[in-house]
Amino acid sequence: MTDAASRSLARPRWAGPDDDAALVDLVRACPMSGSVRMYFDRAPSFFTLSALQGDGAHVCVLDDRQPGRLSAAAALASFPEVYVDGVPREVFYACDLRVHPESRGGRQVKRLYDFLTDWGVNRGWDLGVTTIMKDNAAMAGVLQGKGSLLPYHHVTTLRNFTVQFLFRKRPPRGITVRRATEADVPQMIACWNRVQSGKQFAPVWSEASFRQQLERSPGLSLERYYLAFRDGRLVGLLATWDQEAFKRMVVLGYAPEMARMRRWYNPLSRLLGLARMPEAGQAMPYFYATQVCAEEARDLEALLVAVYNDHKSPRYLFISAMLDVRDPLIQALDGFMTQAVDIEFFVMDPLQRWGGHPFNARPIYFDHSLV
């Protein structure tokens, strides 16, 4: 029996507060590669973000043979009310799958998935969603259903944009953008439900759920919302969310092309009053454009221009935004300097009821700030 196989014999269990430090360490041990090699630092508490995922993610872990270390973790959260084909229903969200590099090659993923699937099905779960980085070779077998794992159905590709700051932008004509006030909340909720009911998996908003979200989300407040008005009517909104208090993108290194760009960009950034690209070991200064809702691409463009102009400073390097590649709103990004990474969106079908369902008949909504 190999070391990886023997480690996989651990029984899955629910994580608790005593696992917090080990979960933070597990995330650090699983960096992502690309033009920037990085990981998300979840200190001081891994569970801060988990509590924001739906009604709170339930985290499952596998203990490693090395004391105090976890070999793998995964989580399942309930989204109690999201739009599916225009009708509110519960959907589960599978997230935070991590396998320690020294523990790969065993049956960790299957053990975690079986544990979570059994628990979810017993709670009435018949429809789930998840996202996976494009061309993630390690997940290929899982996505193909090998090892008797539950069926996955690919729905669409989500494009994660980093909107980089350079020069101020001219706002589009005919649209007024301002910050939200307390008096705007009822029409914000009405606008959200009117627009987002036409998208798959967008959450249903009520005044109670909206206020609960603000109360429990560090760094997110009503004044962080931007509103777009056309002909005196609210036609779009989004929030800006800096998650530095509980989730940071820490740089481990740069690919050669990006390292060369950094050498000329950082001196230029001082002249233009922009944020510098950090050194290895430092966090990227950025924030999310989240809860994106707009009737038309030009409405979203007006919102993004206002956010961009308000935040162009040495404080932030970029804005992170994500949209379905099939969403007409994606045209709003055309006038910005961006880099993009593609994320694949899947439906999980534990009871095999959803094969062939046309989920892709409508654009997908997904809040990337909760990943």
Contacts in CASP RR format, 6 or more apart in sequence:
PFRMAT RR
TARGET T0000
AUTHOR 0000-0000-0000
METHOD contacts of the structure
MODEL  1
MTDAASRSLARPRWAGPDDDAALVDLVRACPMSGSVRMYFDRAPSFFTLS
ALQGDGAHVCVLDDRQPGRLSAAAALASFPEVYVDGVPREVFYACDLRVH
PESRGGRQVKRLYDFLTDWGVNRGWDLGVTTIMKDNAAMAGVLQGKGSLL
PYHHVTTLRNFTVQFLFRKRPPRGITVRRATEADVPQMIACWNRVQSGKQ
FAPVWSEASFRQQLERSPGLSLERYYLAFRDGRLVGLLATWDQEAFKRMV
VLGYAPEMARMRRWYNPLSRLLGLARMPEAGQAMPYFYATQVCAEEARDL
EALLVAVYNDHKSPRYLFISAMLDVRDPLIQALDGFMTQAVDIEFFVMDP
LQRWGGHPFNARPIYFDHSLV
2 105 0 8 1.000
2 106 0 8 1.000
3 65 0 8 1.000
4 103 0 8 1.000
4 104 0 8 1.000
4 105 0 8 1.000
4 106 0 8 1.000
5 105 0 8 1.000
5 106 0 8 1.000
5 107 0 8 1.000
6 65 0 8 1.000
7 62 0 8 1.000
7 64 0 8 1.000
7 65 0 8 1.000
7 71 0 8 1.000
7 103 0 8 1.000
7 106 0 8 1.000
7 108 0 8 1.000
8 62 0 8 1.000
8 71 0 8 1.000
8 103 0 8 1.000
8 105 0 8 1.000
8 106 0 8 1.000
8 107 0 8 1.000
8 108 0 8 1.000
8 111 0 8 1.000
10 62 0 8 1.000
10 63 0 8 1.000
10 64 0 8 1.000
10 71 0 8 1.000
10 111 0 8 1.000
11 62 0 8 1.000
11 111 0 8 1.000
12 60 0 8 1.000
12 61 0 8 1.000
12 62 0 8 1.000
12 111 0 8 1.000
12 112 0 8 1.000
12 114 0 8 1.000
12 115 0 8 1.000
13 60 0 8 1.000
13 61 0 8 1.000
13 62 0 8 1.000
13 63 0 8 1.000
14 58 0 8 1.000
14 59 0 8 1.000
14 60 0 8 1.000
14 61 0 8 1.000
15 23 0 8 1.000
15 59 0 8 1.000
15 60 0 8 1.000
15 61 0 8 1.000
15 73 0 8 1.000
16 47 0 8 1.000
16 59 0 8 1.000
17 47 0 8 1.000
19 46 0 8 1.000
19 59 0 8 1.000
19 61 0 8 1.000
19 70 0 8 1.000
20 45 0 8 1.000
20 46 0 8 1.000
20 47 0 8 1.000
22 61 0 8 1.000
22 68 0 8 1.000
22 69 0 8 1.000
22 70 0 8 1.000
23 42 0 8 1.000
23 46 0 8 1.000
23 47 0 8 1.000
23 59 0 8 1.000
23 61 0 8 1.000
23 70 0 8 1.000
23 73 0 8 1.000
24 41 0 8 1.000
24 42 0 8 1.000
24 43 0 8 1.000
24 45 0 8 1.000
24 46 0 8 1.000
25 69 0 8 1.000
25 70 0 8 1.000
26 69 0 8 1.000
26 70 0 8 1.000
26 72 0 8 1.000
26 73 0 8 1.000
26 98 0 8 1.000
26 100 0 8 1.000
27 39 0 8 1.000
27 40 0 8 1.000
27 41 0 8 1.000
27 42 0 8 1.000
27 46 0 8 1.000
27 98 0 8 1.000
28 39 0 8 1.000
28 41 0 8 1.000
29 98 0 8 1.000
29 100 0 8 1.000
29 101 0 8 1.000
30 39 0 8 1.000
30 98 0 8 1.000
30 99 0 8 1.000
30 100 0 8 1.000
30 101 0 8 1.000
31 37 0 8 1.000
31 38 0 8 1.000
31 39 0 8 1.000
31 252 0 8 1.000
32 38 0 8 1.000
32 39 0 8 1.000
32 133 0 8 1.000
34 255 0 8 1.000
35 254 0 8 1.000
35 255 0 8 1.000
35 257 0 8 1.000
35 258 0 8 1.000
35 339 0 8 1.000
36 251 0 8 1.000
36 253 0 8 1.000
36 254 0 8 1.000
36 255 0 8 1.000
36 258 0 8 1.000
36 284 0 8 1.000
37 251 0 8 1.000
37 252 0 8 1.000
37 253 0 8 1.000
37 254 0 8 1.000
37 255 0 8 1.000
38 249 0 8 1.000
38 250 0 8 1.000
38 251 0 8 1.000
38 252 0 8 1.000
38 253 0 8 1.000
38 284 0 8 1.000
39 249 0 8 1.000
39 250 0 8 1.000
39 252 0 8 1.000
40 247 0 8 1.000
40 248 0 8 1.000
40 249 0 8 1.000
40 250 0 8 1.000
41 247 0 8 1.000
41 248 0 8 1.000
41 249 0 8 1.000
41 250 0 8 1.000
41 283 0 8 1.000
42 48 0 8 1.000
42 49 0 8 1.000
42 246 0 8 1.000
42 247 0 8 1.000
44 246 0 8 1.000
45 246 0 8 1.000
46 59 0 8 1.000
47 59 0 8 1.000
48 218 0 8 1.000
48 245 0 8 1.000
48 246 0 8 1.000
48 247 0 8 1.000
49 243 0 8 1.000
49 246 0 8 1.000
49 247 0 8 1.000
49 370 0 8 1.000
50 56 0 8 1.000
50 57 0 8 1.000
50 59 0 8 1.000
50 75 0 8 1.000
50 77 0 8 1.000
50 96 0 8 1.000
51 57 0 8 1.000
51 216 0 8 1.000
52 216 0 8 1.000
52 217 0 8 1.000
52 370 0 8 1.000
53 75 0 8 1.000
53 77 0 8 1.000
53 93 0 8 1.000
53 95 0 8 1.000
53 370 0 8 1.000
54 77 0 8 1.000
54 78 0 8 1.000
54 79 0 8 1.000
54 80 0 8 1.000
54 93 0 8 1.000
54 370 0 8 1.000
55 77 0 8 1.000
55 78 0 8 1.000
55 79 0 8 1.000
55 80 0 8 1.000
56 77 0 8 1.000
56 78 0 8 1.000
57 75 0 8 1.000
57 76 0 8 1.000
57 77 0 8 1.000
57 93 0 8 1.000
57 95 0 8 1.000
57 96 0 8 1.000
58 75 0 8 1.000
58 76 0 8 1.000
58 77 0 8 1.000
58 116 0 8 1.000
58 119 0 8 1.000
59 73 0 8 1.000
59 74 0 8 1.000
59 75 0 8 1.000
59 96 0 8 1.000
60 73 0 8 1.000
60 74 0 8 1.000
60 75 0 8 1.000
60 76 0 8 1.000
60 112 0 8 1.000
60 115 0 8 1.000
60 116 0 8 1.000
61 70 0 8 1.000
61 72 0 8 1.000
61 73 0 8 1.000
62 70 0 8 1.000
62 71 0 8 1.000
62 72 0 8 1.000
62 73 0 8 1.000
62 103 0 8 1.000
62 108 0 8 1.000
62 111 0 8 1.000
62 112 0 8 1.000
63 69 0 8 1.000
63 70 0 8 1.000
63 71 0 8 1.000
64 70 0 8 1.000
64 71 0 8 1.000
64 100 0 8 1.000
64 103 0 8 1.000
65 71 0 8 1.000
69 100 0 8 1.000
70 100 0 8 1.000
71 99 0 8 1.000
71 100 0 8 1.000
71 103 0 8 1.000
71 108 0 8 1.000
72 97 0 8 1.000
72 98 0 8 1.000
72 99 0 8 1.000
72 100 0 8 1.000
72 103 0 8 1.000
72 108 0 8 1.000
72 109 0 8 1.000
72 111 0 8 1.000
72 112 0 8 1.000
73 96 0 8 1.000
73 97 0 8 1.000
73 98 0 8 1.000
73 112 0 8 1.000
74 94 0 8 1.000
74 95 0 8 1.000
74 96 0 8 1.000
74 97 0 8 1.000
74 98 0 8 1.000
74 109 0 8 1.000
74 112 0 8 1.000
74 113 0 8 1.000
74 116 0 8 1.000
75 94 0 8 1.000
75 95 0 8 1.000
75 96 0 8 1.000
75 116 0 8 1.000
76 92 0 8 1.000
76 93 0 8 1.000
76 94 0 8 1.000
76 95 0 8 1.000
76 116 0 8 1.000
76 119 0 8 1.000
76 120 0 8 1.000
77 92 0 8 1.000
77 93 0 8 1.000
77 95 0 8 1.000
78 90 0 8 1.000
78 91 0 8 1.000
78 92 0 8 1.000
78 93 0 8 1.000
78 123 0 8 1.000
79 90 0 8 1.000
79 91 0 8 1.000
79 92 0 8 1.000
79 93 0 8 1.000
79 201 0 8 1.000
79 203 0 8 1.000
80 90 0 8 1.000
81 88 0 8 1.000
81 89 0 8 1.000
81 90 0 8 1.000
81 203 0 8 1.000
81 204 0 8 1.000
81 209 0 8 1.000
82 88 0 8 1.000
82 89 0 8 1.000
82 90 0 8 1.000
82 91 0 8 1.000
82 201 0 8 1.000
82 202 0 8 1.000
82 203 0 8 1.000
82 204 0 8 1.000
83 196 0 8 1.000
83 197 0 8 1.000
83 198 0 8 1.000
83 199 0 8 1.000
83 200 0 8 1.000
83 201 0 8 1.000
83 202 0 8 1.000
83 203 0 8 1.000
83 204 0 8 1.000
83 365 0 8 1.000
84 91 0 8 1.000
84 127 0 8 1.000
84 200 0 8 1.000
84 201 0 8 1.000
84 359 0 8 1.000
85 200 0 8 1.000
85 362 0 8 1.000
86 197 0 8 1.000
86 198 0 8 1.000
88 204 0 8 1.000
89 127 0 8 1.000
90 125 0 8 1.000
91 127 0 8 1.000
91 128 0 8 1.000
91 129 0 8 1.000
91 201 0 8 1.000
92 120 0 8 1.000
92 125 0 8 1.000
92 127 0 8 1.000
92 128 0 8 1.000
92 129 0 8 1.000
92 348 0 8 1.000
93 128 0 8 1.000
93 129 0 8 1.000
93 130 0 8 1.000
94 116 0 8 1.000
94 128 0 8 1.000
94 129 0 8 1.000
94 130 0 8 1.000
94 348 0 8 1.000
95 130 0 8 1.000
95 370 0 8 1.000
95 371 0 8 1.000
97 109 0 8 1.000
97 112 0 8 1.000
99 108 0 8 1.000
99 109 0 8 1.000
104 138 0 8 1.000
109 142 0 8 1.000
109 149 0 8 1.000
110 147 0 8 1.000
110 148 0 8 1.000
110 149 0 8 1.000
113 142 0 8 1.000
113 149 0 8 1.000
113 150 0 8 1.000
117 125 0 8 1.000
117 150 0 8 1.000
117 350 0 8 1.000
120 350 0 8 1.000
121 350 0 8 1.000
121 351 0 8 1.000
125 350 0 8 1.000
126 349 0 8 1.000
126 350 0 8 1.000
126 351 0 8 1.000
126 353 0 8 1.000
126 354 0 8 1.000
127 347 0 8 1.000
127 348 0 8 1.000
127 349 0 8 1.000
127 353 0 8 1.000
127 354 0 8 1.000
128 347 0 8 1.000
128 348 0 8 1.000
128 349 0 8 1.000
128 350 0 8 1.000
129 201 0 8 1.000
129 345 0 8 1.000
129 346 0 8 1.000
129 347 0 8 1.000
129 348 0 8 1.000
129 366 0 8 1.000
130 152 0 8 1.000
130 345 0 8 1.000
130 346 0 8 1.000
130 348 0 8 1.000
131 158 0 8 1.000
131 343 0 8 1.000
131 344 0 8 1.000
131 345 0 8 1.000
131 346 0 8 1.000
131 366 0 8 1.000
131 371 0 8 1.000
132 139 0 8 1.000
132 143 0 8 1.000
132 343 0 8 1.000
132 344 0 8 1.000
132 346 0 8 1.000
133 341 0 8 1.000
133 342 0 8 1.000
133 343 0 8 1.000
133 344 0 8 1.000
134 157 0 8 1.000
134 341 0 8 1.000
134 342 0 8 1.000
134 343 0 8 1.000
134 344 0 8 1.000
142 149 0 8 1.000
142 152 0 8 1.000
143 152 0 8 1.000
143 154 0 8 1.000
143 346 0 8 1.000
145 151 0 8 1.000
145 152 0 8 1.000
150 348 0 8 1.000
150 349 0 8 1.000
150 350 0 8 1.000
151 348 0 8 1.000
151 349 0 8 1.000
151 350 0 8 1.000
151 352 0 8 1.000
151 355 0 8 1.000
152 346 0 8 1.000
152 347 0 8 1.000
152 348 0 8 1.000
152 349 0 8 1.000
153 346 0 8 1.000
153 347 0 8 1.000
153 349 0 8 1.000
153 354 0 8 1.000
153 355 0 8 1.000
153 356 0 8 1.000
153 357 0 8 1.000
153 359 0 8 1.000
154 344 0 8 1.000
154 345 0 8 1.000
154 346 0 8 1.000
155 200 0 8 1.000
155 345 0 8 1.000
155 346 0 8 1.000
155 347 0 8 1.000
155 359 0 8 1.000
155 360 0 8 1.000
155 364 0 8 1.000
156 324 0 8 1.000
156 325 0 8 1.000
156 326 0 8 1.000
156 345 0 8 1.000
156 360 0 8 1.000
156 363 0 8 1.000
156 364 0 8 1.000
157 324 0 8 1.000
157 325 0 8 1.000
157 342 0 8 1.000
157 343 0 8 1.000
157 344 0 8 1.000
157 345 0 8 1.000
158 322 0 8 1.000
158 323 0 8 1.000
158 324 0 8 1.000
158 325 0 8 1.000
158 342 0 8 1.000
158 343 0 8 1.000
158 344 0 8 1.000
158 345 0 8 1.000
158 364 0 8 1.000
158 366 0 8 1.000
158 368 0 8 1.000
159 322 0 8 1.000
159 323 0 8 1.000
159 324 0 8 1.000
159 325 0 8 1.000
159 330 0 8 1.000
159 340 0 8 1.000
159 341 0 8 1.000
159 342 0 8 1.000
159 343 0 8 1.000
160 320 0 8 1.000
160 321 0 8 1.000
160 322 0 8 1.000
160 340 0 8 1.000
160 341 0 8 1.000
160 342 0 8 1.000
160 343 0 8 1.000
160 368 0 8 1.000
161 320 0 8 1.000
161 321 0 8 1.000
161 322 0 8 1.000
161 323 0 8 1.000
161 333 0 8 1.000
161 336 0 8 1.000
161 338 0 8 1.000
161 339 0 8 1.000
161 340 0 8 1.000
162 286 0 8 1.000
162 318 0 8 1.000
162 319 0 8 1.000
162 320 0 8 1.000
162 338 0 8 1.000
162 339 0 8 1.000
162 340 0 8 1.000
163 289 0 8 1.000
163 304 0 8 1.000
163 308 0 8 1.000
163 318 0 8 1.000
163 319 0 8 1.000
163 320 0 8 1.000
163 321 0 8 1.000
163 333 0 8 1.000
163 336 0 8 1.000
163 337 0 8 1.000
163 338 0 8 1.000
164 317 0 8 1.000
164 318 0 8 1.000
164 336 0 8 1.000
164 337 0 8 1.000
164 338 0 8 1.000
164 339 0 8 1.000
165 274 0 8 1.000
165 275 0 8 1.000
165 308 0 8 1.000
165 311 0 8 1.000
165 312 0 8 1.000
165 316 0 8 1.000
165 317 0 8 1.000
165 318 0 8 1.000
166 272 0 8 1.000
166 274 0 8 1.000
166 337 0 8 1.000
167 272 0 8 1.000
168 309 0 8 1.000
168 312 0 8 1.000
169 305 0 8 1.000
169 308 0 8 1.000
169 309 0 8 1.000
169 335 0 8 1.000
169 336 0 8 1.000
170 305 0 8 1.000
171 177 0 8 1.000
171 302 0 8 1.000
171 305 0 8 1.000
171 306 0 8 1.000
171 309 0 8 1.000
172 298 0 8 1.000
172 301 0 8 1.000
172 302 0 8 1.000
172 305 0 8 1.000
174 230 0 8 1.000
175 228 0 8 1.000
175 229 0 8 1.000
175 230 0 8 1.000
175 235 0 8 1.000
175 298 0 8 1.000
175 299 0 8 1.000
175 302 0 8 1.000
176 228 0 8 1.000
176 229 0 8 1.000
176 230 0 8 1.000
176 232 0 8 1.000
177 226 0 8 1.000
177 227 0 8 1.000
177 228 0 8 1.000
177 229 0 8 1.000
177 302 0 8 1.000
177 303 0 8 1.000
177 305 0 8 1.000
177 306 0 8 1.000
178 226 0 8 1.000
178 227 0 8 1.000
178 229 0 8 1.000
179 223 0 8 1.000
179 225 0 8 1.000
179 226 0 8 1.000
179 227 0 8 1.000
180 188 0 8 1.000
180 222 0 8 1.000
180 223 0 8 1.000
180 225 0 8 1.000
180 226 0 8 1.000
180 227 0 8 1.000
180 237 0 8 1.000
181 222 0 8 1.000
182 222 0 8 1.000
184 225 0 8 1.000
184 227 0 8 1.000
184 234 0 8 1.000
185 207 0 8 1.000
185 210 0 8 1.000
185 211 0 8 1.000
185 222 0 8 1.000
186 207 0 8 1.000
187 234 0 8 1.000
188 210 0 8 1.000
188 225 0 8 1.000
188 227 0 8 1.000
188 234 0 8 1.000
188 237 0 8 1.000
189 205 0 8 1.000
189 206 0 8 1.000
189 207 0 8 1.000
189 210 0 8 1.000
190 234 0 8 1.000
191 234 0 8 1.000
191 235 0 8 1.000
191 236 0 8 1.000
191 237 0 8 1.000
191 293 0 8 1.000
192 205 0 8 1.000
192 237 0 8 1.000
192 291 0 8 1.000
192 293 0 8 1.000
193 204 0 8 1.000
193 205 0 8 1.000
195 236 0 8 1.000
195 293 0 8 1.000
195 294 0 8 1.000
195 295 0 8 1.000
196 202 0 8 1.000
196 203 0 8 1.000
196 205 0 8 1.000
196 293 0 8 1.000
196 365 0 8 1.000
198 362 0 8 1.000
198 363 0 8 1.000
199 327 0 8 1.000
199 362 0 8 1.000
199 363 0 8 1.000
199 364 0 8 1.000
199 365 0 8 1.000
200 359 0 8 1.000
200 362 0 8 1.000
200 363 0 8 1.000
200 364 0 8 1.000
200 365 0 8 1.000
201 364 0 8 1.000
201 365 0 8 1.000
201 366 0 8 1.000
202 365 0 8 1.000
203 209 0 8 1.000
203 365 0 8 1.000
203 367 0 8 1.000
213 220 0 8 1.000
214 220 0 8 1.000
214 221 0 8 1.000
214 222 0 8 1.000
217 241 0 8 1.000
218 243 0 8 1.000
218 245 0 8 1.000
218 246 0 8 1.000
219 241 0 8 1.000
219 242 0 8 1.000
219 243 0 8 1.000
219 245 0 8 1.000
220 239 0 8 1.000
220 241 0 8 1.000
224 239 0 8 1.000
224 240 0 8 1.000
224 241 0 8 1.000
225 237 0 8 1.000
225 238 0 8 1.000
225 239 0 8 1.000
225 291 0 8 1.000
226 237 0 8 1.000
226 238 0 8 1.000
226 239 0 8 1.000
226 240 0 8 1.000
226 303 0 8 1.000
226 306 0 8 1.000
226 307 0 8 1.000
227 234 0 8 1.000
227 236 0 8 1.000
227 237 0 8 1.000
228 234 0 8 1.000
228 235 0 8 1.000
228 236 0 8 1.000
228 237 0 8 1.000
228 294 0 8 1.000
228 299 0 8 1.000
228 300 0 8 1.000
228 302 0 8 1.000
228 303 0 8 1.000
229 235 0 8 1.000
230 295 0 8 1.000
230 299 0 8 1.000
235 294 0 8 1.000
235 295 0 8 1.000
235 296 0 8 1.000
235 299 0 8 1.000
236 293 0 8 1.000
236 294 0 8 1.000
236 295 0 8 1.000
236 299 0 8 1.000
236 300 0 8 1.000
236 303 0 8 1.000
237 291 0 8 1.000
237 293 0 8 1.000
237 294 0 8 1.000
237 303 0 8 1.000
238 289 0 8 1.000
238 290 0 8 1.000
238 291 0 8 1.000
238 292 0 8 1.000
238 293 0 8 1.000
238 294 0 8 1.000
238 300 0 8 1.000
238 303 0 8 1.000
238 304 0 8 1.000
238 307 0 8 1.000
239 288 0 8 1.000
239 289 0 8 1.000
239 290 0 8 1.000
239 291 0 8 1.000
240 287 0 8 1.000
240 288 0 8 1.000
240 289 0 8 1.000
240 290 0 8 1.000
240 307 0 8 1.000
240 311 0 8 1.000
240 319 0 8 1.000
241 287 0 8 1.000
241 288 0 8 1.000
241 290 0 8 1.000
241 369 0 8 1.000
242 287 0 8 1.000
242 288 0 8 1.000
243 287 0 8 1.000
243 288 0 8 1.000
243 369 0 8 1.000
244 283 0 8 1.000
248 283 0 8 1.000
248 284 0 8 1.000
249 283 0 8 1.000
249 284 0 8 1.000
249 286 0 8 1.000
250 281 0 8 1.000
250 282 0 8 1.000
250 283 0 8 1.000
250 284 0 8 1.000
251 278 0 8 1.000
251 279 0 8 1.000
251 280 0 8 1.000
251 281 0 8 1.000
251 282 0 8 1.000
251 283 0 8 1.000
251 284 0 8 1.000
252 280 0 8 1.000
252 281 0 8 1.000
253 259 0 8 1.000
253 280 0 8 1.000
254 262 0 8 1.000
254 277 0 8 1.000
254 280 0 8 1.000
262 277 0 8 1.000
265 277 0 8 1.000
266 276 0 8 1.000
266 277 0 8 1.000
268 274 0 8 1.000
269 275 0 8 1.000
269 276 0 8 1.000
269 277 0 8 1.000
269 314 0 8 1.000
270 276 0 8 1.000
273 313 0 8 1.000
273 314 0 8 1.000
274 312 0 8 1.000
274 313 0 8 1.000
274 314 0 8 1.000
274 317 0 8 1.000
275 285 0 8 1.000
275 313 0 8 1.000
275 314 0 8 1.000
275 315 0 8 1.000
275 316 0 8 1.000
275 317 0 8 1.000
276 314 0 8 1.000
276 317 0 8 1.000
277 317 0 8 1.000
278 284 0 8 1.000
278 285 0 8 1.000
278 317 0 8 1.000
284 317 0 8 1.000
284 318 0 8 1.000
285 315 0 8 1.000
285 316 0 8 1.000
285 317 0 8 1.000
286 316 0 8 1.000
286 317 0 8 1.000
286 318 0 8 1.000
286 319 0 8 1.000
286 320 0 8 1.000
287 311 0 8 1.000
287 316 0 8 1.000
287 319 0 8 1.000
287 320 0 8 1.000
288 319 0 8 1.000
288 320 0 8 1.000
288 321 0 8 1.000
288 368 0 8 1.000
288 369 0 8 1.000
289 304 0 8 1.000
289 307 0 8 1.000
289 319 0 8 1.000
289 320 0 8 1.000
289 321 0 8 1.000
290 367 0 8 1.000
290 368 0 8 1.000
290 369 0 8 1.000
291 367 0 8 1.000
292 300 0 8 1.000
292 303 0 8 1.000
292 321 0 8 1.000
292 323 0 8 1.000
292 329 0 8 1.000
294 300 0 8 1.000
294 303 0 8 1.000
294 329 0 8 1.000
294 332 0 8 1.000
296 328 0 8 1.000
296 329 0 8 1.000
297 328 0 8 1.000
297 329 0 8 1.000
297 330 0 8 1.000
297 331 0 8 1.000
297 332 0 8 1.000
298 332 0 8 1.000
299 332 0 8 1.000
300 329 0 8 1.000
300 332 0 8 1.000
301 331 0 8 1.000
301 332 0 8 1.000
301 335 0 8 1.000
304 319 0 8 1.000
304 321 0 8 1.000
304 332 0 8 1.000
304 333 0 8 1.000
304 336 0 8 1.000
307 319 0 8 1.000
308 319 0 8 1.000
308 336 0 8 1.000
311 319 0 8 1.000
320 368 0 8 1.000
320 369 0 8 1.000
321 333 0 8 1.000
322 343 0 8 1.000
322 366 0 8 1.000
322 368 0 8 1.000
323 329 0 8 1.000
323 330 0 8 1.000
323 333 0 8 1.000
323 363 0 8 1.000
324 330 0 8 1.000
324 345 0 8 1.000
324 363 0 8 1.000
324 364 0 8 1.000
324 365 0 8 1.000
324 366 0 8 1.000
325 342 0 8 1.000
326 360 0 8 1.000
326 363 0 8 1.000
327 363 0 8 1.000
327 364 0 8 1.000
328 363 0 8 1.000
329 363 0 8 1.000
343 368 0 8 1.000
345 364 0 8 1.000
345 366 0 8 1.000
347 354 0 8 1.000
347 357 0 8 1.000
347 359 0 8 1.000
349 355 0 8 1.000
END
